[in-house]
Amino acid sequence: IPAIALIILAAIIAVLMYNKKMRAAAVPTSEILRRVPVTVAPVSMRPLQDTLTLVGTVYANNDVNVISETQGRITKLHVAVGDYVRSGGILVQVDDELKRAAFSSAEVNFDRAKRDFDRYDALFKKKSITASQYEAARQTFKNAEAQFIVARRQLSDTRITSPISGWVTSRPVDLGAMVQPGTMVANVVDISTLKVKFSVAERDAFRLKVGDPVHVTTEVYPGTSFTGRLSSIAAKSDDAHAYPVEVALANSKEHPLKAGLFARVAFMSALSDTALSIPRAALMGSIKDPQVFVVKNDTARLRQIVVGDVVGDLLGIRQGLHEGETIVLNGQNNLKDGAGVTIVR
């Protein structure tokens, strides 16, 4: 019996020693299991360049409502809607019978007053007339000249002409209609050069400059890009704190555009030559409260950072990181500050 008891006791001690040895050997395995597998990315200097795309409206370079400056009945129409008219071309002819008669009378009076004044001027130089006679002749000539200019202008106003070269888009008067000063007789637009108008946010307004090249696309010509230049940036914002911007665009003969179209404007805006940046996927939290996990010696440490420019999938870093550091790119949702990590290649 004592021998059997000794044998059982020895077996128990051997089993306990074996279990202790196995637990000691299993510690590294459990330590590995407590490490979180992650992928990482370096913090590095990268060139940042952003493509800003906005939607605007196409406007004609010149859009003029031609107004009558005379009163009378329309006797002839020289254009129809859709016609092209040159600068100075006649749009509408108004009855000019009375204006022509007034002009002829004023012209005769002007010629007579001019001859009289020339004769009086020669006599005055010879001191053959008095100064008062000379002054009276000069006043008569000036009055006749003024009446002649007025009559000539009134006759000219009966021929209502276009101040620009362009296309007639409307003509709200017909033959025989009476027009008054201020009556609109036609609308003419010049679309040889176009303007694309849109607004940019205050953050972008200070990155753009006049002369920047832009690419314009429309749904009318899918796949076709037009090249233009930024022509103006307003010095004052609107109520929404957006700044009106205009792009000048030469109209294409092959793919002509019309005023009133919607257009998509894209231009490259260099935010900086190079900047310290990280992939956006590494970010914990929001842009307003950004954090990342920095890996050092297989340990992840949560760090607060300050984000600058956001360009596509890259975040410009102003504070909190240094070039060459390693950050967690994927797997950070399973991490806590100070957690061990295993870098997955």
Residue pairs with C-beta under 8 A, 6 or more apart in sequence:
31 340
32 342
34 340
35 298
35 339
35 340
35 341
35 342
36 300
36 331
36 334
36 335
36 339
36 340
36 341
36 342
37 331
37 341
37 342
37 343
37 344
38 293
38 295
38 300
38 328
38 329
38 330
38 331
38 332
38 335
38 341
38 342
38 343
38 344
39 328
39 329
39 330
39 331
39 343
39 344
40 295
40 326
40 327
40 328
40 329
40 343
41 278
41 279
41 282
41 326
41 327
41 329
42 324
42 325
42 326
42 327
43 276
43 277
43 278
43 317
43 321
43 322
43 323
43 324
43 325
43 326
43 327
44 276
44 277
44 323
44 324
45 274
45 275
45 276
45 277
45 323
46 274
46 275
46 277
46 314
47 273
47 274
47 275
48 270
48 271
48 272
48 274
48 275
48 277
48 309
48 311
48 314
48 316
49 268
49 269
49 270
49 271
49 311
50 268
50 269
50 271
50 309
50 311
50 312
51 266
51 267
51 268
51 269
52 200
52 204
52 266
52 267
52 269
53 264
53 265
53 266
54 198
54 199
54 200
54 264
54 265
54 266
55 198
55 262
55 263
55 264
55 265
56 196
56 197
56 198
56 245
56 247
56 262
56 263
56 264
56 265
57 196
57 197
57 198
57 260
57 261
57 262
57 263
58 194
58 195
58 196
58 218
58 249
58 257
58 258
58 259
58 260
58 261
58 262
58 263
59 194
59 195
59 196
59 197
59 259
59 260
60 166
60 189
60 190
60 191
60 194
60 195
60 259
61 190
61 191
61 192
61 193
61 194
61 195
62 164
62 166
62 188
62 189
62 190
63 187
63 188
63 189
63 190
63 259
64 162
64 163
64 164
64 166
64 187
64 188
64 189
65 184
65 186
65 187
66 91
66 160
66 161
66 162
66 163
66 184
66 185
66 186
66 187
66 188
67 181
67 182
67 183
67 184
67 185
68 92
68 94
68 157
68 160
68 179
68 180
68 181
68 182
68 183
68 184
68 185
69 157
69 160
69 181
70 94
70 99
70 154
70 157
70 158
70 160
70 179
70 181
71 178
71 179
71 180
71 181
72 94
72 95
72 96
72 99
72 158
72 178
72 179
73 94
73 95
73 176
73 177
73 178
73 179
74 92
74 93
74 94
74 95
74 173
74 174
74 175
74 176
74 177
74 178
74 179
75 93
75 94
75 95
75 175
76 92
76 93
76 175
77 91
77 92
77 93
77 171
77 173
77 174
77 175
78 89
78 90
78 91
78 92
78 93
79 85
79 89
79 91
79 168
79 171
79 186
80 168
80 171
81 168
81 169
81 170
81 171
82 167
82 168
83 167
83 168
84 165
84 166
84 167
84 168
85 91
85 162
85 165
85 166
85 167
85 168
85 188
86 162
86 165
87 162
87 163
87 164
87 165
88 161
88 162
89 161
89 162
90 159
90 160
90 161
91 160
91 161
91 162
91 168
91 171
91 185
91 186
91 188
92 160
92 173
92 179
92 185
92 186
93 158
93 159
93 160
94 157
94 158
94 159
94 160
94 179
95 158
96 155
96 158
96 159
99 151
99 154
99 155
99 157
99 158
100 155
102 151
102 154
102 155
103 148
103 151
103 152
103 154
103 155
105 151
106 144
106 147
106 148
106 150
106 151
106 152
107 148
107 151
107 152
109 144
109 147
109 148
110 144
110 145
110 147
110 148
112 144
113 140
113 141
113 143
113 144
113 145
114 141
114 144
114 145
116 137
116 140
116 141
117 137
117 138
117 140
117 141
120 129
120 133
120 134
120 137
120 138
121 134
121 137
123 129
123 134
124 131
124 133
124 134
160 185
160 186
162 186
162 188
163 188
164 188
164 190
165 190
165 192
166 188
166 189
166 190
166 191
166 192
167 188
167 189
167 190
167 191
168 186
168 187
168 188
169 187
169 188
169 189
170 186
170 187
171 185
171 186
171 187
172 184
172 185
172 186
173 179
173 183
173 185
173 186
179 185
189 259
191 251
191 256
191 257
191 258
191 259
192 250
192 251
193 248
193 249
193 250
193 251
194 248
194 249
194 250
194 251
194 257
194 259
195 231
195 246
195 247
195 248
195 249
196 216
196 228
196 246
196 247
196 249
196 263
196 265
197 244
197 245
197 246
197 247
198 244
198 245
198 247
198 265
199 238
199 240
199 242
199 243
199 244
199 245
200 208
200 233
200 242
200 243
200 245
201 241
201 242
201 243
202 237
202 241
202 242
202 243
204 269
205 233
205 237
205 243
205 245
207 269
207 271
208 230
208 233
208 245
208 267
208 269
209 230
209 233
210 230
210 231
210 232
210 233
211 229
211 230
212 229
212 230
212 267
212 269
213 227
213 228
213 229
213 230
213 267
213 268
214 227
214 228
214 229
214 230
214 247
214 265
214 266
214 267
215 225
215 226
215 227
215 228
215 265
215 266
215 267
216 225
216 226
216 227
216 228
216 247
216 249
216 263
216 264
216 265
216 266
217 224
217 225
217 226
217 263
217 264
217 266
218 224
218 257
218 261
218 262
218 263
218 264
219 262
220 255
220 257
220 261
221 255
224 255
226 249
226 252
226 255
226 257
227 249
228 247
228 248
228 249
228 250
228 265
229 247
229 248
230 245
230 246
230 247
230 267
231 246
231 247
231 248
232 245
232 246
233 243
233 245
234 243
234 244
234 245
236 243
237 243
238 244
247 265
249 257
251 257
257 263
271 309
271 311
271 316
272 309
272 316
275 308
275 309
275 316
275 317
276 316
276 317
276 321
276 322
276 323
277 311
277 314
277 315
277 316
277 317
278 292
278 314
278 315
278 317
278 321
278 327
279 313
279 314
279 315
279 329
280 310
280 313
280 314
280 315
281 313
281 329
281 330
282 292
282 293
282 327
282 328
282 329
282 332
283 290
283 291
283 292
283 307
283 315
284 290
284 291
284 292
284 293
284 302
284 332
285 291
287 307
287 310
287 315
290 304
290 305
290 306
290 307
290 315
291 302
291 303
291 304
291 305
292 302
292 303
292 305
292 320
292 321
292 327
292 328
292 332
293 300
293 301
293 302
293 303
293 327
293 328
293 332
293 335
294 300
294 301
294 302
294 303
294 321
294 325
294 326
294 327
294 328
295 301
295 326
295 327
295 328
295 341
295 343
296 325
296 326
298 340
298 341
298 342
298 343
299 338
299 339
299 340
299 341
300 328
300 332
300 335
300 337
300 338
300 339
300 340
300 341
301 337
301 338
302 335
302 336
302 337
303 320
303 321
304 320
305 317
305 319
305 320
305 321
306 317
306 318
306 319
306 320
307 315
307 316
307 317
307 318
308 315
308 316
308 317
308 318
309 315
309 316
310 316
321 327
328 335
328 341
331 341
331 344
335 341
